[in-house]
Amino acid sequence: MANRSRTRSRRFLKLAGKILLYFILFSVLWVLLYRIVPPPVTATMILDGNGITKDWTPLSKIDPDMARAAIAAEDSKFCSHHGFDAEAIEHAMLRNLRGGKIRGGSTISQQTAKNAFLWQGGGFFRKGLEAWFTVLIETLWPKYRIMEVYLNIAETGIGTYGVQAGAMRYFHHGASQLSPNEAARIAAVLPLPKKRAAIAPSGFTRRYGNSIARRIGVVRRQGLDACLK
């Protein structure tokens, strides 16, 4: 009986090792592919019952203030961290312990990893995969590519993905023509795209957008977007 048990254990460990190895190889190849090829579709898009409106646009064709607005709103340390913001994670954990609403724990890199390769929602398993894919894109992609993918697959409205589609939806012109205020409004929508609108915003969305617009200048002056140049 003991020998059978050891044999089963060895077989299980061997099988688990193969599965892990295949997953690592597959995920690395997947990330390398998306370094060159625009993600054709994501799990979030597939599961969206409102249809999909998107238009991939190179970062060079997106007004620089859009990336600055994303950095100002989502991740001021984007150019200096390696995928994770320890301080933001610590603050999020403290807020969670106090029963407060967690904000600002995820970096742009983490959000890109989640949006491109995974699905929405929480859970330790999905968070673990998110951390793995974050490490991969930070290792295998330049920061420029991370921002490019983020701005093209992030949900910017109901059934709307990417800042090009968002700009056309809200302002009737392309992302290359975004003003600082328009870029800030789109950035203000990103956390809750199904509940906020960038056009004629009111209440918190308007105040938040105005705050982001002011911080765009800070990002520019302090070179917080230097890794994108």
N, C-alpha and C positions, 0 to 999 in steps of 0.2 A: 504493500500500500504506500509506504514511504517513497519507494522508487517511482511509482506511478505519479505520485503527487509532485515529486521533483521534476519528472519529465514534463508534466503539464505546465509547471511553472516556467521551465526553460522554453517550451513552445510559445507560451503566452508572451514572455519577455522578448523572444525572437520576433514574433509577429508585431508586437508593440514597437520594437525598434525599427522594423521595416516601415511600418506606417508613419512613424515619426520622420524617418529619413526621406520617404517619398513626399511627405508634406513640406519638409524644409526645401527640397529641390523644386517642387512645384511652386511654392510661394516665391522663392528667389527668381525663378524664371518668369513668373507672372509680373513681379515688380520690375524686372529688367525690360519686359515687353512694354509696360506702361511708361517707361522712361522715354520710349521712342514713339509709341502709338497712343493716340488719345483713347481713353477708356470709352468703348462704344456705348455701354449702358451700365448702370449700377443696380444693386439690389433695391435701393430706395426708389429708383425710377420704375423698376419692374413692379414693385408692390404699390405704386401710386395709382390709385383708381381715377385720377384726374387727367390722365394722359401725360405725354412728355413733350415739352417744348424746349429745345436746346439748340445751340449753335456754337460749336467749338471755335474759340478765337485765341490765337497765340498771345502770350503775355505782351509781346512787343506791339500788338494792335489794341491793347487795353490801356486806357489813360493811367499813368503812374499813380494818380491820386486814388484809384480804386484799390490798388495793393496797399497803399499807405493807410487808407481807411480801414482795411481789414486788419492791418497790424495794430492800428490805434484802438480798434474795437475789441479784437480777439486775442492779440498776442504781441505785446510790445517788445518781447525778447526774442522774436522769431529768428532774427539774424544771429543771435548769440548763443542760443541753446542748441542742444543736440536731439531735440524731439520732445523733451519733457521740461516743464518749468517746476522745479522742486518747491519753490516758494508758493506758487499758485496751488499746487496740489496740497501743500500743508494747510493753506488757508481754507481750501475746500473741505478738507477733513475736519478742521476745527468747526467750521460752520455746520457740518453734518452732525458732529457730536453735540452741538448746541441746538440741533433741530432746525437750523435755518436752511434756506434754499441755497443749494450749491451753485456757484457761478464762477466762471473763469478758471476751472481746473484743467480744461483741455487746451492744448496748443493747436495752432493751425496744422502742424504736422500730424497730430493725433486725429484731428477732424478729417484731414485728407485721407489718412489710412483707413478710417472708419467708412467714409463716404465711397472711396474707390473700391475697397476690397471686402467690406463687411455689410452689416445691416444695422438699422437703428435699434435703439433699446439698450438696456443695461445688462447686468449679470456679470459674474466674475469670469465666465468662459469667454464671452465676447470682449470684455475688457482685456483679458490676457492676449487674445488674438490681436486686438488693437495695438497693444504695446509691442508685440512682435513685428507687425507690419510697419509701425512707426520707426522702429530700429532699422528695418530694411530700407525704407525710403530715405531715411536720413543718411544711411550708408551708401546707397546706390544711386540716389538722385541728387543733383545740386539743388540748393534752396530755390533757385529760379524755377525749376520744374515743379517743386512742391507747390509753390504759389500758383503757378500756371494751372495745374490740375485742380487745385482747390477752387480757384475762381471760375473754373469751367463746369464743375459738377456740383457745387454747393446749391442747395435749393434756395431760390430767390423769390418764390411766390408759389401759389397753388399750381402744380403741374409745370412749373417753370424752373429750369436748371441752368446755372451759369450766369455770369454778369452780363454777357451779350444779350441773352434772351430777356434778362431782367430789365436791362436798359431799354430795349425795344418795347417791352410791356408797359413800363412806367413812364418813359420819357420820349418814346417814339424816335429814338436815334441810337446809334451803335455805342458800344462801350468805349470806343476811341474818342468820343466827344463828351464824355462825362465831365461835369463841373465838380468841384470839390463838394458842394452841397449834395449833388445827386449821388456821388460815390458814397458819401456819408449816409444817405438815406438807405441805399441798398445794403450797406454794412449793418445798419440798425435793424434791418429785416432778417438778417441771416439766422439769429438764434431761434426765431419763431416765424418762419416764412408763411405758414398757413394762417397765422393770426394777425400779422402786421402787413401794412401796405406802405410802399415807399412814396407813393403819390398822395399828396394832401394828408400827410400823417398828422395824428393828433395825440394828445396826452403824452405818455411815456415815450412812445416811438419818436415823436417830434423832438422832445427834450434830449433823448439819447442821440438822435441824428445830429442835432446842433452841437452836442458835446463832442461827437466824433469829428465833425467838420472842423472844430477848433483844434483838435489834437492832430489833424493831418499836417498842419504846419509844424508841430513839434516833431513829428516823425521825420519830416523833410529836413528841418534844421539840425536835428541831432543825429542824422544819418542812420536812423533805425531801419531804413530800407536799403542799406548799403550792399547787402548780399544779392540784391536783385539787379544791380547795375553792371 
